[in-house]
Amino acid sequence: MSQENEIIELKEKIAHYERIIKTMSTPIIPSIVPKTILMPIAGYMYKERFENIETQTLQYIGEHKEVEHAIFDFTGVSVEHIEEFDYNDLAVSISQLNSSLRLMGIRPIYVGFNPKFIREIVHADLHVNIETYKNFREALNHLLAEANKTITSKY
């Protein structure tokens, strides 16, 4: 195999793995609560990744018209994971995602923000009008209560 062919083959492998990473970095999970999806977000946050999350979410919702609620769970994002993402940019990105979803008739819900992120947003006097809950379970219980439904737990 020539060096040129080897380079082409390696570039194709890289592109393939990049597609896999993009797909895996934005899992969309149908919830046990009807018409609700969950997007667990873990690891490093950077502008391109957040744009991918927004694109994948909007595309999924466009294909699944029954979805009414989208819960974004930031529990897996630690302080170190957002150090390189400017908090102002992150707040703007979340606000834009929120607006896009609302325009599609979707109720976006956010859970699991770490205390440093919250402190930085408040300290910067950024106004982000979003619905938040402490964790995924609390958000689901709230949605179930609104629908006058419950899920019993054996724990």
Secondary structure by P-SEA (a helix, b strand, c coil): ccaaaaaaaaaaaaaaaaaaaaaaabbbbbcccccbbbbbbbccccaaaaaaaaaaaaaaaaacccccbbbbbcccccccccccccaaaaaaaaaaaaaaaaaacbbbbbccccaaaaaaaaaacccccccccccaaaaaaaaaaaacbbbbbcc
